Amino acid sequence: MPRLRTLQEIVLFNKTSFASRQYSEKSAATTQPDSAREESFKQACWNGILPEILPELFSPFESTAQLYMWQMRECEHMLTMEMGEEPIDLDFSTSIDPYCFLEIQPLN
């Protein structure tokens, strides 16, 4: 029987109050420009803060399953992250990334 492989997609919008919070450096100034806040948010995601700030997304997985971030795509207003135990090809038809699934939708 083939082993089940897990792919967790997370889409976060970076122009929200959630993304504007102070996530990384405690000593950094609280009045950062938008570009610095977006960069610190992106860096915090790469550094593994997602299970701490969004534990409900990771609770369905077995405690033995270790999810690693394999890819982060940065768009103008959002970050899309792919996490899994190993790299898996993304299926565009089941993806939650609008840039993926809108690409394969038939046009009227």
Secondary structure, DSSP 8 states (H G I E B T S, - for coil): ------EEEEEEETTSHHHHS--S-TTS-SS--HHHHHHHHHHHHHTT-HHHH-HHHHTTS-TT---EEEEEEE-SSEEEEEEESS-----GGG---HHHHTTSS---
